[in-house]
Amino acid sequence: MDYPSGSDPFTSRQHLLHHTFSPLISIEATHNVDLIFQSMINNNDNISTLQIFKPYGNNAKYSINTNNQQFKIINNQLITKNYPSFPIRFEPSLPDLISVLNAQLRNPKNSNNLGGSNNTSNNNNNNGLLLNKLNSNSSPSLSNSITEEFKTRLEGVPLNQLFSISSLEVYLRHMANPDNSINNSGGGGSLYLNFFDKLITSNQITPFETFNHPISQIFIIDYETDSIDILRKLIVEFRNYNFPKFFQIDDLLIHVFIIYDCDKFATGDIINFQNEIKNKLNVNTTVFPMSYNNNKEKSLGGGLETNTISLVENSTIEEELQRISWNDINNSFEIPKVVDYTIRTKLYEFINKFLIPHMQSKVRYWDDQILQPKKSITGRFFQVSKKFFNSNNNSDTNLLTNTAKSFKNGVTHGNSNSNSNSTFNYNENYYYKSLLEQILRKLADWSLMLKDFKYAYSTYELIKKDYSNDRAWVYVASTQEMCIVSLLLVQTQQQQLPLQLQLQLQLHQQNIKSLIPDKNTLRKIKHDIIEPYMDNLCYTFKSRLNLKTFSFKTMIIVIELLLCMSQMFNISYWWYDTIEKYLIKLNNEFDQHLSNINNSNNDNNSNTFLIIKALLYERLGYNSGHSVFLLLENYHLFRKNFERNRQVQPQPQKQEQEHEEEEGMYVNKLKLSTPTNRGIIGTTRFRKSALWYLLSMKQWHLLNNKSQIERLFNNIQLVYPDTNSNTNKQNGEEYVWYNRNDGILGILEKYIDTDK
């Protein structure tokens, strides 16, 4: 079934693994390296080494030229699996990320400043209004979450929002502009996919999850101009930086990339240089042979073969808005094919030879030394005895002690419920880097990045109890989120697509049915895990911590994974209501927040923030349109009936009515005709889907975006067929009830037909 069109949830799942749950690699390059790469990229002074390496982290898109790209991963059960891709994220060095975060905290009102209000789109006035709002009052409710204590405390990283919702709306308005279609390539569902990517893409460092904690620090040097002393200075400065107390630098993989001119230096000299670095600094290296002079000569002659590489790969909202404010329309760059091939192959070598083995060795060590003893009988007895003999949380003495500590530290919020015997820092919301609770959280996150979803789920479930006992609510909420995510990733791990399942149904029916979770499993997943965990974490993020954006990100992730599960096993009847509930809840939350911004700016224009609402209505329509309430063994009957009904055209009823009038029978001219999709109307939610799409088109109409309305019209043709030909005439000769002039559909058709 291919109705209606929209962003495939399996694509969203892949983007989730690429943009969120992938290892983060921090890069620091010398100035000489920047100059060398700038000379290779047509003497482009505005590009950095990080910008060049960042797209290549998505090795699913920028893979090596051979067809045998494989990344071998051995899980904790010693089972080896090969994956065609293992994406990584390149970001600035950890000191730079922390410095940016601290700068934003010192001036939260300008943390999302675009640096100006220049915009070259057709909606200059509207976008300018949004930019001014963003600069003056980006998000009043979000900035309130940063307390005065957090603003002045820089030894730890405070809890901050993932993104600005108003910034997201500004970015989507820019992307939805027809003039920016080059940025919105990919068809009908690409705008929603952009929306999903920006919600889940972030490089913000938080103590309660380690996905944005760098796993490796890479230093990039030039063999000719950079010496070992320079490299030693870079490493020493990095190690001596005052890192947050929850970040363990000893778990970091320190690595060096060496670029050199292969036409000028021999391979033996480079090997000796690598051995010298290994002996003096105890750091492994990877060499990148490049031809400096040859590339320059070819570029001058115009005969250099190049590849086009994207500059917006894995970009955050702030980075995109900065590019918009600078009026930078260059979303890609040209790189010589020789350099392109070298970067791809050497990164592939680095991941397979150094990064994955480093992560696997750390996971095995933490499992043997920390997790397994904790699971043992001795470890369980210790935990119980500790709780039994040291738990005085309800005593008056403990309450007075906690209150005194709170006043002593100048904090009066929330610490009266803390556990005095806990190792959790209630003032700054983190566990110290060497504590078991922090290490086990890292163990679970690294296992998820290594695609060992079952092991990650079991670890999350284990440490969640410790966090609850310590009343570390932010850790509890984040762990509940990852329990849901890891569980759904396990359930949707099969590589077979729904269409492939349907085509092979007759031959592999029994095998397919064996993959479908039974009712008891689905009931446990839904009622015992997803629904209570979602309620608890939403309450914690929004009410306890005022971190709304974390709750928004979790909801959109769970929605997409549930859509994957529904389509994979054709169990829409199980998840349809849950997906719809979370989408409506998410829409209401966004609408409430953006309405507060309008009210705070005394804006009477209710059409300022509508794009997010339009995209969520569109996703509601997609969910209803892809819901089929049939068992898998009967699905082939539905497909036959569906394809047959799509080809049936509405038949005129005029001759039948004349025949009935001749016999003297009463004819109700307002009676609805038999719908063309009558054969499948009871097993689908097509009519409800069309309603959601109409509401989405209504929002686009308020935004005067005709291209988006035209894109969505095909998704209602099955319910409202041939809407363009059945015009509502004044004499009533061809009267169609849903197409009248004062209805939503009639207004939209009239709007589309204008200026044609």
C-alpha positions in Angstrom: 0.0 0.0 0.0 1.4 3.4 -0.9 -1.3 5.7 0.4 -0.8 8.4 1.6 2.7 9.7 0.8 5.0 11.0 3.4 8.3 10.5 5.2 9.0 6.8 5.7 9.4 6.0 9.5 12.2 3.5 8.7 14.1 6.5 7.2 13.4 8.4 10.4 14.8 5.5 12.4 18.0 5.5 10.4 18.3 9.2 10.9 17.8 8.7 14.6 20.7 6.3 14.8 22.9 8.6 12.6 22.1 11.9 14.3 21.6 11.0 17.9 22.8 7.6 18.9 26.2 7.6 17.2 29.7 8.1 18.7 30.7 11.8 18.9 34.3 12.5 17.8 35.8 15.9 18.7 38.4 17.4 16.3 41.1 20.0 16.9 43.3 20.9 13.9 46.3 23.2 13.6 46.2 26.4 11.7 48.5 24.9 9.0 46.0 22.1 8.4 43.2 24.6 7.9 45.3 26.5 5.3 46.1 23.3 3.4 42.5 22.2 3.2 41.4 25.7 2.2 43.9 25.6 -0.7 42.4 22.3 -1.9 38.8 23.6 -1.8 39.3 26.3 -4.4 41.1 28.6 -2.0 38.0 28.9 0.1 39.0 30.8 3.3 35.6 30.4 4.9 35.8 26.7 5.4 37.5 24.8 8.2 38.9 21.3 8.7 35.9 20.4 10.9 33.4 21.5 8.2 35.3 19.2 5.7 35.4 16.2 8.0 31.9 16.6 9.4 29.9 15.2 6.4 32.1 12.2 6.1 31.0 11.0 9.5 27.8 9.7 7.8 29.5 6.8 6.2 26.2 5.4 5.1 26.0 8.3 2.6 29.7 8.9 2.0 30.9 5.3 2.0 34.1 3.9 0.3 33.9 3.1 -3.3 34.0 -0.7 -2.8 30.8 -2.6 -2.2 32.2 -4.5 0.7 32.2 -1.8 3.3 31.6 -3.7 6.6 32.0 -2.7 10.2 32.5 -5.7 12.4 31.1 -5.4 16.0 31.3 -8.1 18.7 28.7 -7.7 21.4 28.9 -8.8 25.0 27.5 -12.2 24.1 30.5 -12.6 21.8 28.2 -12.6 18.7 29.8 -11.0 15.7 27.7 -8.9 13.4 28.6 -7.0 10.3 27.0 -3.6 9.5 27.2 -1.8 6.2 27.6 1.6 8.0 28.7 2.9 11.4 28.1 6.7 11.4 30.0 9.0 13.7 29.5 12.7 14.5 32.4 15.1 14.2 32.2 18.1 16.5 34.6 20.8 17.9 36.8 19.8 20.8 35.2 19.4 24.2 36.7 22.7 25.6 35.2 24.6 22.8 31.7 23.0 23.3 31.8 23.8 27.0 33.0 27.4 26.3 30.0 27.9 24.0 27.6 26.5 26.5 28.9 28.7 29.3 28.8 31.7 27.0 25.1 31.0 26.2 24.4 30.7 29.9 25.9 34.0 30.7 23.6 35.7 28.2 20.6 33.4 27.6 18.6 36.0 25.8 21.2 36.2 23.0 22.2 32.6 23.0 20.1 32.1 19.9 20.7 35.5 18.3 20.9 35.2 14.6 23.2 38.2 14.3 20.9 40.2 12.2 17.5 40.1 10.5 18.6 40.0 6.9 16.7 37.5 4.8 16.4 37.1 1.1 13.3 35.0 1.0 9.9 36.2 -0.4 8.6 36.3 3.2 10.9 39.1 4.2 8.4 40.8 6.4 7.2 37.7 8.2 10.7 36.3 8.7 12.0 39.6 9.8 9.3 39.7 12.4 10.2 36.3 13.6 13.9 37.2 13.7 13.2 40.3 15.8 11.1 38.2 18.2 13.9 35.7 18.5 16.5 38.3 19.2 14.4 40.2 21.7 12.7 37.4 23.5 13.7 34.0 22.2 11.8 32.0 24.7 10.9 33.5 28.0 9.8 30.3 29.5 13.0 28.5 28.5 15.3 31.0 30.0 13.6 30.8 33.3 14.8 27.3 33.7 18.3 28.6 34.3 18.5 29.6 37.9 20.8 32.3 39.3 22.9 29.6 40.9 23.5 27.9 37.5 24.4 31.2 35.8 27.3 31.7 38.2 28.4 28.1 38.6 30.8 27.1 35.8 32.5 24.1 37.4 29.6 22.0 36.4 27.4 22.2 33.3 23.9 23.2 34.2 20.7 21.9 32.7 19.6 23.9 29.7 17.1 23.5 26.9 18.1 21.5 23.8 16.9 24.1 21.4 14.7 27.2 21.0 11.3 26.4 19.8 10.9 29.8 18.1 14.3 29.2 16.4 12.9 25.9 15.1 9.9 27.7 13.7 12.0 30.3 12.0 14.2 27.6 10.4 11.1 25.7 9.1 9.7 28.9 7.7 12.8 29.4 5.7 12.9 25.8 4.5 9.2 25.8 3.5 9.7 28.8 1.3 9.4 27.7 -2.4 12.5 29.7 -3.3 14.5 27.4 -1.0 13.4 24.2 -2.6 17.1 23.4 -3.2 17.3 23.0 0.6 14.2 20.9 0.7 15.1 18.3 -1.8 13.8 14.8 -1.4 10.1 15.1 -2.1 7.0 15.4 -0.2 8.1 14.2 3.2 11.5 16.0 3.3 10.2 19.0 5.3 8.9 16.8 8.1 12.2 14.9 8.0 14.0 18.1 8.4 11.8 18.9 11.3 12.5 15.5 12.9 16.3 15.9 12.3 16.5 19.2 14.0 14.5 17.9 17.0 16.9 15.0 17.6 20.2 16.7 16.5 22.1 18.3 19.3 25.7 18.6 20.6 24.8 19.9 24.0 26.6 18.2 26.8 24.4 17.0 29.7 25.5 15.0 32.7 22.6 12.5 32.7 23.4 11.1 29.3 26.7 10.5 27.5 25.7 10.5 23.8 27.2 14.0 23.4 30.3 13.1 25.5 33.2 12.7 23.1 34.4 9.2 22.8 37.6 10.2 20.9 39.7 13.4 20.7 41.5 13.7 17.4 44.3 16.1 16.7 45.0 16.8 13.0 48.5 18.0 12.1 50.6 18.5 9.0 53.8 16.5 8.7 55.8 19.3 7.1 54.9 22.3 9.2 53.8 20.8 12.5 56.3 19.1 14.9 56.0 16.7 17.8 56.4 19.6 20.2 53.4 21.3 18.8 51.4 18.1 19.1 52.6 17.6 22.7 51.5 21.1 23.6 48.0 20.5 22.1 47.6 17.3 24.1 48.9 18.8 27.3 46.6 21.8 27.0 43.7 19.5 26.3 44.4 17.3 29.3 44.9 20.2 31.7 41.5 21.7 30.8 39.1 22.0 33.7 36.5 19.5 32.5 33.1 19.0 34.2 33.2 16.8 37.2 30.9 14.2 35.6 33.2 13.8 32.5 35.8 11.1 32.7 38.7 12.0 30.4 40.5 8.7 31.0 37.9 6.9 28.9 38.7 9.2 25.9 40.6 7.8 22.9 43.4 10.2 22.0 44.3 9.9 18.3 46.3 11.8 15.7 45.6 12.3 12.0 48.7 13.1 10.0 48.3 14.7 6.6 51.3 14.9 4.3 52.2 15.6 0.7 52.7 12.1 -0.9 54.6 13.7 -3.8 57.2 15.3 -1.5 57.8 12.9 1.3 58.5 9.2 1.3 56.4 6.6 3.1 59.4 5.5 5.2 59.7 9.0 6.7 56.1 9.1 7.7 56.3 5.7 9.4 59.3 6.9 11.4 57.3 10.0 12.4 54.4 7.7 13.5 56.8 5.5 15.6 58.3 8.6 17.2 54.8 9.9 18.2 54.0 6.5 19.6 57.2 6.2 21.6 57.2 9.8 23.0 53.5 10.5 23.5 51.9 7.0 23.5 49.3 7.9 21.0 48.2 6.0 17.9 48.1 7.7 14.5 46.5 7.5 11.1 48.1 9.0 8.0 46.3 10.8 5.2 48.4 10.9 2.0 47.5 13.8 -0.3 49.0 15.5 -3.3 49.2 19.2 -2.6 51.0 20.6 -5.7 49.3 18.3 -8.1 45.9 19.5 -6.9 46.8 23.1 -7.3 48.1 22.6 -10.8 45.0 20.7 -11.9 42.8 23.4 -10.3 44.5 26.1 -12.3 44.2 24.1 -15.5 40.5 23.4 -14.9 40.9 19.6 -15.3 40.5 18.6 -11.7 37.8 16.0 -11.0 35.7 16.9 -7.9 32.9 15.5 -5.8 30.1 17.5 -4.2 29.9 17.2 -0.4 27.1 18.6 1.7 27.9 21.3 4.4 24.6 20.8 6.3 25.1 17.2 7.3 24.2 16.8 11.0 23.8 20.5 11.6 21.9 21.9 14.6 19.2 24.5 14.5 21.6 27.2 15.7 24.1 26.4 13.0 21.4 26.5 10.3 20.1 29.8 11.6 23.6 31.3 11.6 24.0 30.3 8.0 20.6 31.9 7.2 21.5 35.1 9.0 24.8 35.4 7.1 22.9 34.9 3.9 25.1 32.0 3.1 23.5 30.0 0.2 26.4 27.6 -0.2 25.2 24.3 1.2 28.0 22.2 -0.3 31.6 22.4 -1.5 33.7 20.8 -4.2 36.5 18.6 -3.1 39.0 16.8 -5.4 38.2 13.1 -5.9 41.6 12.0 -4.8 41.2 13.8 -1.5 37.7 12.6 -1.1 38.7 9.0 -1.6 41.6 9.4 0.9 39.3 10.8 3.6 36.7 8.1 3.1 39.2 5.2 3.2 41.2 6.5 6.1 38.1 7.2 8.3 36.9 3.7 7.5 40.3 2.4 8.7 40.2 4.6 11.9 36.7 3.4 12.8 37.4 -0.3 12.3 40.9 -0.4 13.7 40.8 2.0 16.6 37.3 3.4 17.5 35.2 0.3 17.6 37.9 -1.9 19.4 38.3 1.0 21.9 34.5 1.1 22.6 34.3 -2.7 22.8 37.2 -3.0 25.2 35.7 -0.4 27.6 32.3 -2.0 27.5 33.7 -5.4 28.3 35.8 -4.0 31.1 32.8 -2.1 32.7 30.7 -5.2 32.3 33.2 -7.5 34.1 34.3 -5.1 36.8 31.1 -3.2 37.6 27.9 -4.6 36.1 28.4 -8.3 36.8 29.5 -7.9 40.4 26.4 -5.6 40.9 24.2 -8.4 39.5 25.7 -11.0 41.7 24.2 -12.2 45.0 26.8 -10.4 47.0 26.1 -7.1 45.2 22.4 -7.4 45.7 22.9 -8.2 49.4 25.1 -5.1 49.7 22.5 -2.9 48.1 19.7 -4.2 50.3 21.8 -3.9 53.5 22.8 -0.4 52.5 19.2 0.6 52.0 18.0 -1.1 55.2 20.7 0.2 57.6 21.3 3.7 56.1 17.8 4.8 55.0 16.5 7.5 57.3 15.0 9.6 54.6 11.7 10.0 56.5 13.2 11.0 59.8 13.0 14.5 61.2 16.8 14.6 61.7 17.5 13.8 58.1 15.0 16.4 56.9 16.6 19.1 59.0 20.1 18.0 57.8 19.1 18.3 54.2 17.4 21.6 54.7 20.5 22.9 56.5 22.7 21.8 53.6 20.4 23.5 51.1 20.5 26.8 52.9 24.2 26.5 53.4 24.8 26.2 49.6 22.3 28.9 48.9 19.8 26.5 47.3 16.2 26.3 48.6 14.5 24.4 45.9 13.8 20.7 45.8 16.5 19.5 48.2 14.3 18.7 51.1 13.4 15.5 49.3 17.0 14.4 48.7 18.7 11.4 50.2 21.5 12.3 52.5 23.2 9.0 51.9 23.2 9.4 48.2 26.2 10.2 46.2 24.2 12.3 43.8 25.0 16.1 43.7 21.5 17.6 44.1 22.8 21.2 43.7 24.2 20.6 40.2 22.3 17.5 39.2 25.1 15.0 38.4 27.0 12.0 39.7 30.8 12.3 40.0 32.7 10.8 37.1 34.2 7.8 39.0 30.9 6.7 40.7 29.3 3.5 39.6 26.0 5.2 38.6 27.8 7.4 36.1 29.9 4.6 34.7 26.9 2.3 34.3 25.0 5.0 32.4 27.9 5.3 30.0 28.0 1.5 29.7 24.4 1.5 28.6 24.8 4.4 26.2 28.0 2.9 24.6 26.2 -0.4 24.1 23.4 1.3 22.4 25.8 3.1 20.0 27.4 -0.3 19.3 23.8 -1.5 18.3 23.6 -4.0 21.2 20.0 -2.8 22.0 19.0 -5.8 24.2 22.0 -5.4 26.5 21.5 -1.6 26.7 17.9 -2.1 27.7 18.7 -4.5 30.5 21.4 -2.1 31.8 19.0 0.9 31.7 16.4 -1.1 33.6 19.0 -2.0 36.3 20.4 1.5 36.9 17.0 3.1 36.9 16.3 1.6 40.3 19.5 3.1 41.8 18.5 6.5 40.3 15.0 6.3 41.8 16.5 5.4 45.3 18.7 8.4 45.1 15.9 10.6 43.8 18.0 11.8 40.9 14.9 12.7 38.9 16.7 13.9 35.8 18.6 10.6 35.6 15.4 8.7 36.2 13.6 10.5 33.4 16.5 10.1 30.9 16.8 6.4 31.7 13.1 5.8 31.3 13.4 7.5 27.9 16.2 5.2 26.9 14.4 2.1 28.1 11.6 2.9 25.7 13.9 3.8 22.8 16.2 0.7 23.2 13.2 -1.6 23.5 11.6 -0.2 20.3 14.9 -0.4 18.5 15.1 -4.1 19.4 11.6 -4.7 18.0 12.3 -2.8 14.8 15.8 -4.2 14.2 14.7 -6.5 11.3 16.0 -5.3 8.0 13.0 -6.5 6.0 10.6 -3.8 4.8 6.8 -4.2 5.0 6.4 -4.4 1.2 8.9 -7.2 1.0 7.0 -9.0 3.7 3.8 -8.7 1.8 5.3 -9.8 -1.5 6.8 -12.9 0.1 3.8 -13.7 2.3 2.8 -16.9 0.5 6.2 -18.4 0.8 7.3 -17.2 4.2 4.1 -16.7 6.0 5.1 -18.9 9.0 8.5 -17.2 9.3 6.9 -13.7 9.2 4.3 -14.6 11.8 7.0 -15.9 14.1 8.6 -12.4 14.1 5.5 -10.6 15.2 5.4 -10.1 19.0 2.5 -11.9 20.8 -0.3 -10.1 22.5 1.2 -10.6 26.0 4.5 -9.0 24.9 2.7 -6.1 23.2 0.5 -5.6 26.2 3.5 -5.5 28.5 5.4 -3.1 26.2 2.5 -0.8 26.0 0.9 -0.8 29.4 3.9 -1.6 31.7 6.7 0.3 30.0 5.8 2.9 27.3 2.7 4.5 28.8 3.9 4.8 32.5 7.4 5.7 31.5 6.2 8.4 29.1 3.9 9.9 31.8 6.7 10.0 34.4 9.4 11.4 32.2 7.1 14.1 30.7 6.2 15.2 34.2 9.8 15.2 35.3 11.2 17.2 32.3 8.3 19.7 32.2 7.2 20.1 35.8 10.3 19.3 37.9 13.0 20.6 35.7 11.3 22.9 33.2 13.1 21.1 30.3 10.2 21.0 27.8 12.4 20.4 24.8 13.7 17.1 26.2 10.1 15.9 26.5 9.3 17.0 22.9 12.3 15.1 21.6 11.3 12.0 23.4 7.8 12.1 22.1 8.7 12.5 18.5 11.3 9.7 18.8 8.7 7.3 20.3 6.1 8.3 17.7 8.4 7.4 14.8 9.6 4.1 16.4 6.0 3.1 17.0 5.2 3.9 13.4 8.0 1.6 12.4 6.7 -1.2 14.6 3.2 -0.8 13.3 4.2 -0.9 9.6 6.8 -3.7 10.1 4.4 -6.2 11.5 1.1 -4.7 10.4 -0.2 -4.1 13.9 -1.6 -0.7 13.5 -4.6 -1.7 15.5 -2.3 -1.9 18.5 -0.5 1.4 18.3 -2.8 3.7 16.3 -4.4 5.3 19.3 -1.1 5.7 21.2 0.6 7.4 18.2 -2.3 9.7 17.7 -2.5 10.6 21.4 1.2 11.6 21.5 1.0 13.6 18.3 -2.0 15.5 19.5 -0.2 16.1 22.9 2.9 17.3 21.1 0.9 19.6 18.9 -0.8 21.1 21.9 2.5 21.6 23.8 4.1 23.4 20.8 0.9 25.5 20.2 0.8 26.5 23.9 4.4 27.5 24.0 4.3 29.5 20.7 1.1 31.2 21.7 2.8 32.4 24.9 5.5 33.9 22.8 3.0 35.7 20.7 1.2 37.0 23.8 4.4 38.1 25.4 5.2 40.2 22.4 1.7 41.7 22.2 1.3 40.1 18.7 -2.3 39.9 17.5 -1.2 38.0 14.4 -2.1 34.4 15.1 -0.4 33.2 11.9 3.1 33.8 13.1 3.8 30.3 14.3 1.9 27.7 12.2 4.5 25.5 10.4 5.1 23.1 13.3 1.3 22.6 13.7 1.0 22.0 9.9 3.7 19.3 10.0 2.2 17.6 13.0 -1.2 17.5 11.4 0.4 16.0 8.3 2.0 13.3 10.4 -1.4 12.6 12.0 -2.8 12.1 8.5 0.1 9.8 7.6 -0.6 7.7 10.8 -4.3 7.4 10.0 -3.6 6.7 6.3 -1.3 3.8 7.0 -3.4 2.2 9.6 -5.0 -1.1 8.4 -7.0 -3.1 10.9 -6.4 -6.5 9.5 -4.2 -9.5 10.4 -1.1 -10.1 8.3 -2.5 -13.3 6.7 -5.5 -11.3 5.3 -3.4 -8.3 4.2 -3.1 -9.5 0.6 -6.9 -9.4 0.2 -6.9 -5.8 1.4 -4.2 -4.9 -1.2 -6.2 -6.3 -4.1 -9.4 -4.5 -3.0 -7.4 -1.3 -2.4 -5.8 -1.3 -5.8 -9.2 -2.1 -7.5 -10.9 0.8 -5.7 -8.2 3.2 -6.6 -9.0 2.6 -10.3 -12.8 3.0 -9.9 -14.1 6.3 -11.1 -17.4 7.8 -9.7 -20.3 6.9 -12.0 -23.0 9.4 -12.9 -26.3 8.8 -11.2 -28.4 11.0 -13.6 -29.9 8.2 -15.7 -30.9 6.2 -12.6 -32.5 9.2 -11.0 -34.5 9.9 -14.2 -35.7 6.3 -14.3 -36.8 6.5 -10.7 -38.7 9.7 -11.3 -40.6 8.2 -14.2 -42.0 5.6 -11.8 -43.3 8.3 -9.5 -40.8 7.6 -6.7 -39.3 10.3 -4.5 -35.6 11.0 -5.1 -33.5 12.8 -2.6 -31.1 14.9 -4.6 -29.0 15.6 -1.5 -28.4 12.0 -0.9 -24.7 11.1 -0.7 -23.4 8.8 -3.5 -21.8 5.5 -2.7 -18.1 6.1 -2.0 -15.6 4.6 -4.3 -13.6 3.1 -1.4 -16.5 1.3 0.1 -14.7 -2.0 0.0 -12.0 -1.0 2.4 -13.7 1.8 4.4 -14.2 -0.4 7.4 -10.6 -1.6 7.7 -8.9 1.8 7.3 -8.9 5.3 8.6 -8.7 7.0 5.2 -11.5 9.5 6.0 -9.8 10.6 9.2 -6.5 10.8 7.4 -8.0 13.2 4.8 -9.4 15.3 7.6 -6.0 15.7 9.2 -4.5 16.6 5.8 -7.2 19.2 5.2 -6.3 20.8 8.6 -2.6 20.8 7.6 -3.4 22.5 4.3 -5.5 25.0 6.2 -2.4 26.0 8.2 -0.4 26.3 4.9 -3.2 28.4 3.5 -2.9 30.8 6.4 0.9 31.0 5.7 0.2 31.6 1.9 2.3 28.7 0.9 0.7 27.3 -2.2 3.4 24.7 -3.0 2.9 22.8 0.2 -0.9 22.7 -0.4 -0.4 21.3 -3.9 1.9 18.7 -2.4 -0.7 17.5 0.1 -3.6 17.4 -2.4 -2.7 13.9 -3.6 -3.2 12.5 -0.1 -7.0 13.2 -0.1 -7.8 12.1 -3.7 -9.1 8.7 -2.5 -11.6 10.2 -0.1 -12.4 13.3 -2.2 -11.9 12.1 -5.8 -11.6 14.4 -8.8 -12.0 17.5 -6.7 -10.8 19.8 -9.5 -13.4 18.6 -12.0 -16.4 18.6 -9.7 -16.7 22.3 -9.2 -19.5 23.8 -7.3 -21.7 25.5 -9.8 -24.2 28.1 -9.0 -27.1 26.3 -10.7 -26.4 23.1 -8.8 -26.0 20.8 -11.9 -22.9 19.2 -10.5 -23.2 19.5 -6.8 -20.6 17.9 -4.6 -21.2 18.3 -0.9 -17.5 18.4 0.2 -16.5 20.8 -2.5 -18.8 23.8 -1.8 -17.3 27.3 -1.8 -17.6 27.9 2.0 -15.9 24.6 2.9 -12.2 24.1 3.6 -11.7 22.1 0.4 -13.5 24.6 -1.7 -11.5 27.5 -0.3 -8.3 25.6 -0.9 -9.2 24.7 -4.5 -10.1 28.3 -5.2 -6.8 29.4 -3.7 -4.8 27.0 -5.8 -6.6 28.0 -9.0 -5.8 31.6 -8.6 -2.9 33.1 -10.6 -2.9 30.0 -12.9 
